[in-house]
């Protein structure tokens, strides 16, 4: 189940470890935390003040993400959690060989070249990859 999670994090001049963390350091740290969580495919910073993080992925633990951001960066609140909907398209693929004739120089009594298109399968032959 793919999810899109939007979190609002205060990332401006936070006191962290007896020093004041600048906003660009806080954004960098928040992105590292968001991307480091399991199931996350992408993370972007959004919002007018660049204080929102949009995280996309599968089976994201939003509570764990918010807790980690609160501990490491600053106050974090969950704005929205949405499930991405897939549009199902039904396409008919035929496993027929297509024959194409190549036009070239005169063949001097030989038949024209025949090319066969080999069907391509989506699954790799190696199970390790």
C-alpha angles and dihedrals in degrees: 000000000000116000138191114207124187118197129182114217127181103232105168123110100327123181107237129167095348094309136080114257115217120231097250090051090050091051091049092049092047091051091050091052093047095048093044093062116100117259096023115134101173140001128193135181113233141165134081093276092035090244099126127084119203112201123189126191148096124298095349115185099226096183092053090048093050091047093051091048091050092051098045107028116015144277111346129185130184111240101178143350116198133175116227114235121218121218108226113221120188112212124176113223118191121209093211124131114242118217119211125184117214118218112217141139118326111292097213095225098327120119116254120266115273120209122194121202111224114217113246119222121211096219116082118237093230114077094201095067 
